[in-house]
């Protein structure tokens, strides 16, 4: 029988739940950072994106409705403090309250596994995969916050000892690449893969994770860009095939996450028919691609 800390006992659902909780923290980190430099509108965007993730998290806490309610209220308190232009200290206090409730939530939902190094290391890897998808999509501020949270969680895995130089150096390289705002995809992916290997070897972390919604969104964007290049080169057949792949193999898997999102019908129409019809008619698709990318970047994933 697998013990609570063994990789064999870790479910992808439990790992995704822990990753979602910390993804909210990363958005709240961004909200606080922007609020501190008087960019209230951008701060509110991140606070609202945190709120949009809460229904998914609440489903993971269905056995603990009071805890789910408290968690939702703590995120709402951040947004409320920003809208009311309260002192930054109040926003920070609301973020700390969320983090404390987040720790309680993961223990409640996941049980003893939540404190095992294998579980926490697996969540680090999941966060880094999400950060990679955000970076690929050009959402660099999300990628930076996710890497920062992943690095903090990783640092706590070593029982008070200093983390090995290899993992610290790789985290620093990853953070520096994302901070630069550049777009060397392979460099980011290679760094994440190296960290995942180190955490697997040290703690038995799960590295074979299913694609999360942000990663799926990044894959859709890559296919859209390939389709645009094919259309510009006059290869309508290849462009059509890539657009069909973006919808059937990519966006179809995202629709469940976006069912209650108001712009979803527009995005579904763009990816499901409008782009392919434009290609068939020999019309430019740049504007449609830009609109699809904007909607995917704004989607509550």
Legacy VTK file of the C-alpha trace (Angstrom):
# vtk DataFile Version 3.0
C-alpha trace
ASCII
DATASET POLYDATA
POINTS 301 float
0.000 0.000 0.000
1.306 3.433 -0.887
2.074 5.749 2.014
0.732 9.292 2.095
4.050 10.752 0.989
4.741 8.288 -1.809
4.427 9.498 -5.394
2.156 6.537 -6.084
-0.425 8.005 -3.694
-0.436 11.448 -5.340
-3.312 12.212 -7.699
-3.072 14.741 -10.494
-6.288 16.274 -9.174
-4.719 16.916 -5.770
-1.644 18.439 -7.400
-3.820 20.647 -9.613
-5.786 21.795 -6.553
-2.614 22.861 -4.748
-1.342 24.579 -7.890
-4.634 26.490 -8.287
-4.473 27.793 -4.720
-0.969 29.147 -5.257
-1.881 30.506 -8.692
-4.418 32.713 -6.903
-1.647 33.816 -4.529
0.510 34.748 -7.537
-2.277 36.915 -8.964
-2.713 38.564 -5.571
1.053 39.156 -5.411
0.768 41.010 -8.714
-2.271 42.917 -7.479
-0.355 44.117 -4.420
2.774 44.957 -6.437
0.826 47.096 -8.909
-1.185 48.729 -6.135
2.004 49.751 -4.336
3.163 51.662 -7.409
-0.233 53.357 -7.826
-1.373 51.244 -10.788
-4.785 50.502 -9.312
-6.430 49.441 -12.564
-3.807 46.751 -13.236
-3.959 45.713 -9.587
-7.705 45.242 -9.889
-7.292 43.138 -13.041
-5.219 40.623 -11.078
-7.541 40.700 -8.069
-10.468 39.987 -10.378
-8.591 37.154 -12.097
-8.116 35.627 -8.652
-11.848 35.871 -8.035
-12.533 34.168 -11.364
-10.458 31.160 -10.267
-12.351 30.696 -7.011
-15.290 28.599 -8.336
-12.780 25.959 -9.473
-11.136 25.958 -6.045
-14.484 25.893 -4.250
-15.372 22.682 -6.092
-12.258 21.118 -4.575
-13.533 22.135 -1.118
-17.055 20.794 -1.516
-16.727 18.875 1.765
-15.710 22.083 3.550
-18.190 24.787 2.478
-17.368 27.120 5.375
-13.682 27.042 4.489
-14.508 27.664 0.818
-16.634 30.665 1.823
-13.851 32.095 3.978
-11.343 31.622 1.183
-13.622 33.431 -1.281
-14.150 36.272 1.199
-10.396 36.699 1.668
-9.852 37.141 -2.077
-12.832 39.483 -2.305
-11.285 41.528 0.525
-8.200 42.181 -1.607
-10.330 43.400 -4.516
-12.485 45.497 -2.189
-9.472 47.163 -0.563
-8.081 48.062 -3.990
-11.397 49.440 -5.260
-11.808 51.472 -2.072
-8.211 52.738 -2.332
-7.373 51.539 1.157
-3.740 51.678 2.383
-1.426 49.118 0.812
-0.950 47.555 4.244
-4.601 46.505 4.233
-4.198 44.866 0.833
-1.115 43.047 2.116
-3.000 41.906 5.240
-5.822 40.529 3.078
-3.254 38.642 0.981
-1.707 37.175 4.137
-5.168 36.098 5.281
-5.704 34.327 1.961
-2.351 32.536 2.212
-3.183 31.301 5.725
-6.580 30.016 4.579
-4.954 28.503 1.480
-2.640 26.431 3.690
-5.647 25.216 5.708
-7.532 24.443 2.501
-4.864 22.250 0.972
-4.534 20.290 4.216
-8.304 19.836 4.367
-8.715 18.732 0.760
-5.527 16.704 0.271
-4.946 15.399 3.797
-1.587 14.156 5.062
-0.161 14.179 1.548
-0.187 17.997 1.640
2.843 18.073 3.951
4.864 15.454 2.093
7.905 16.666 0.132
6.764 14.619 -2.863
3.430 16.459 -2.991
4.880 19.928 -2.475
7.632 19.301 -5.028
4.980 18.131 -7.502
3.059 21.377 -6.973
6.275 23.317 -7.658
6.580 21.540 -10.998
2.919 22.222 -11.818
3.419 25.926 -11.036
6.464 26.061 -13.288
4.542 24.415 -16.117
1.846 27.076 -15.733
4.531 29.777 -15.664
5.958 28.381 -18.903
2.533 28.579 -20.552
2.086 32.159 -19.324
5.515 33.092 -20.696
4.729 31.462 -24.044
1.511 33.491 -24.188
3.420 36.702 -23.472
1.893 37.162 -19.999
5.262 37.820 -18.374
3.999 39.334 -15.122
2.052 36.130 -14.401
5.099 34.021 -15.256
7.295 36.067 -12.897
4.867 35.767 -9.980
4.379 32.035 -10.510
8.129 31.380 -10.626
8.587 33.432 -7.453
5.942 31.398 -5.614
7.356 28.130 -6.948
10.845 29.103 -5.821
9.625 29.919 -2.304
7.803 26.597 -2.060
10.869 24.757 -3.352
13.133 26.463 -0.794
10.986 25.043 2.005
11.476 21.463 0.857
14.986 21.028 2.172
14.215 20.885 5.895
16.067 24.052 6.856
19.140 23.125 4.836
20.319 25.291 1.962
18.905 24.115 -1.346
21.489 22.565 -3.675
23.435 25.032 -5.797
22.150 23.402 -8.985
18.490 24.079 -8.271
19.133 27.596 -6.947
21.201 28.465 -10.006
18.528 27.102 -12.338
15.776 29.028 -10.561
17.858 32.196 -10.834
18.436 31.599 -14.538
14.718 30.996 -15.059
13.709 34.112 -13.103
16.246 36.260 -14.960
15.039 35.044 -18.358
11.425 35.876 -17.523
12.327 39.215 -15.891
14.082 40.255 -19.080
10.785 40.061 -20.958
12.487 38.112 -23.719
10.936 35.121 -25.377
13.484 32.271 -25.585
10.940 29.477 -25.150
13.453 26.663 -25.178
15.544 28.351 -22.482
12.546 28.587 -20.162
11.419 25.048 -20.909
14.912 23.624 -20.433
15.228 25.342 -17.041
11.829 24.032 -15.929
12.726 20.536 -17.115
16.017 20.668 -15.179
14.252 21.738 -11.974
11.616 19.029 -12.453
14.334 16.389 -12.803
16.117 17.602 -9.656
12.877 17.567 -7.634
11.943 14.144 -8.954
15.335 12.731 -8.031
15.357 14.354 -4.576
11.733 13.846 -3.504
10.018 11.606 -6.024
7.977 14.499 -7.408
5.453 13.729 -10.122
6.742 15.098 -13.425
4.269 13.495 -15.843
1.499 16.057 -15.428
-1.443 16.500 -17.741
-1.602 19.852 -19.473
-3.347 22.465 -17.368
-5.660 25.108 -18.801
-2.963 27.775 -19.180
-0.694 25.271 -20.906
-3.542 24.300 -23.248
-4.140 27.987 -23.968
-0.462 28.392 -24.846
-0.706 25.435 -27.238
-3.719 27.021 -28.952
-1.795 30.277 -29.395
1.174 28.439 -30.909
-1.118 26.727 -33.434
-2.805 30.040 -34.285
0.580 31.610 -35.013
1.557 28.655 -37.202
-1.748 29.013 -39.049
-1.157 32.728 -39.601
2.301 32.019 -41.022
0.858 29.361 -43.335
-1.885 31.711 -44.535
0.631 34.490 -45.216
2.704 32.010 -47.227
-0.366 31.188 -49.344
-0.791 27.677 -47.941
-4.513 27.811 -47.176
-4.736 24.038 -46.818
-2.128 23.918 -44.037
-3.602 26.999 -42.352
-7.036 25.351 -42.282
-5.623 22.129 -40.817
-3.757 24.038 -38.084
-6.880 26.047 -37.195
-8.905 22.863 -36.978
-6.240 21.362 -34.718
-6.234 24.470 -32.509
-9.966 24.095 -31.971
-10.408 20.313 -31.740
-7.222 19.399 -29.870
-6.763 22.624 -27.914
-9.719 24.882 -27.342
-12.275 22.095 -26.957
-10.461 21.056 -23.778
-10.661 24.597 -22.411
-14.374 25.196 -22.875
-15.285 23.499 -19.603
-13.157 26.053 -17.726
-14.871 28.948 -19.512
-18.525 27.910 -19.439
-19.599 30.875 -17.294
-17.269 33.410 -18.937
-19.248 36.003 -20.885
-16.878 36.364 -23.909
-16.625 32.574 -24.416
-19.203 32.434 -27.268
-17.200 35.010 -29.236
-13.964 33.069 -28.731
-15.668 29.804 -29.629
-17.012 31.320 -32.853
-13.604 32.762 -33.747
-11.782 29.483 -33.270
-14.585 27.236 -34.411
-15.579 28.903 -37.670
-14.683 32.551 -38.391
-10.950 32.008 -38.815
-11.396 28.990 -41.073
-14.029 30.788 -43.156
-11.663 33.743 -43.590
-8.869 31.438 -44.758
-11.225 29.704 -47.200
-12.250 33.094 -48.608
-8.628 34.209 -48.965
-9.118 37.036 -46.465
-6.414 38.327 -44.056
-6.643 36.742 -40.619
-4.238 38.909 -38.609
-6.959 40.901 -36.849
-8.922 37.757 -36.010
-5.783 36.100 -34.619
-5.016 39.163 -32.487
-8.559 39.178 -31.137
-8.408 35.452 -30.313
-5.076 35.939 -28.542
-6.434 38.881 -26.544
-9.425 36.831 -25.425
-7.257 33.845 -24.496
-4.951 36.117 -22.484
-7.935 37.555 -20.600
-9.632 34.202 -20.007
-10.004 33.147 -16.337
-7.707 30.112 -16.520
LINES 1 302
301 0 1 2 3 4 5 6 7 8 9 10 11 12 13 14 15 16 17 18 19 20 21 22 23 24 25 26 27 28 29 30 31 32 33 34 35 36 37 38 39 40 41 42 43 44 45 46 47 48 49 50 51 52 53 54 55 56 57 58 59 60 61 62 63 64 65 66 67 68 69 70 71 72 73 74 75 76 77 78 79 80 81 82 83 84 85 86 87 88 89 90 91 92 93 94 95 96 97 98 99 100 101 102 103 104 105 106 107 108 109 110 111 112 113 114 115 116 117 118 119 120 121 122 123 124 125 126 127 128 129 130 131 132 133 134 135 136 137 138 139 140 141 142 143 144 145 146 147 148 149 150 151 152 153 154 155 156 157 158 159 160 161 162 163 164 165 166 167 168 169 170 171 172 173 174 175 176 177 178 179 180 181 182 183 184 185 186 187 188 189 190 191 192 193 194 195 196 197 198 199 200 201 202 203 204 205 206 207 208 209 210 211 212 213 214 215 216 217 218 219 220 221 222 223 224 225 226 227 228 229 230 231 232 233 234 235 236 237 238 239 240 241 242 243 244 245 246 247 248 249 250 251 252 253 254 255 256 257 258 259 260 261 262 263 264 265 266 267 268 269 270 271 272 273 274 275 276 277 278 279 280 281 282 283 284 285 286 287 288 289 290 291 292 293 294 295 296 297 298 299 300
